[in-house]
Structures are given as C-alpha cells and as structure tokens.
C-alpha cells in the first residue's frame, strides 16, 4: 500500500461541521471523506493519474512488450 502524505488543513468551522455530518452519514472518517471527495473531483476533471508513476528507472513500464 502506498504511503500517505500528511499535511495540515485549515478549514472553516461550518465546512468542517458539514463534512463531519456527511462523513458520518456515509460511515467514513472525516479524513476519508475529504480524500474521497478530492479523488472524485480529480477523476471528474480528468486530472487523476491513471496509473502509478514508475519511480524506478531501472524497471520498465511494460515488462512484456
């Protein structure tokens, strides 16, 4: 599993309260809800990476050409 990046998010109290309720309605943590919403927005806009980046240049992208 890929390691998750940690960062601090400052957010309006009303937005947080709305996210907290929405997350509870969908049985998710607030963090999981925010990640879900961001992922869906990225996919919808066509900006979500289609495949993981190959960080090892010695390893080919397609081992069976």
Secondary structure as UniProt FT lines:
FT   HELIX           13..25
FT   TURN            26..27
FT   HELIX           30..45
FT   TURN            57..58
//
